[in-house]
């Protein structure tokens, strides 16, 4: 599989780092954010081949991110792997109804997560590298960075 761009959105930095290390070891590029609003901002600045998304995050939860993604023509085709501690049937059904491509419950095993992630990414070509959007240029000009 060619290298892919993956956004990891989870308020637990340890989980973000753990997943990022595993994906980078296979040659993929990762970005991590700790809330849903930053996830959306990051995706608007640079498309991803996969979003690994927690449900319980500050500012905007994962369900809000899913809803926003699916109504955005530029982002709606990004596969989303929900990675969350919510294990109830209603939570899984809600995520699926909002467009989650896969659902993994915490605690999780890295091989399981990677298997699901690679299956989602192999089903579609890599995201194209697009020229910077006007919003990105404005953010750069204003020195607004996402950590």
Secondary structure, 3 states (H helix, E strand, C coil): CCCCEEEEECCCHHHHHHHHHHHHHCCCEEEEECEHHHHHHHHHHCCCCEEEECCCCECCCHHHHHHHHHCCCCCCCCEEEEEECCCCHHHHHHHHHCCCCEEEECCCCHHHHHHHHHHHHHCCCCCCCCCCCHHHHHHHHCCCCCC
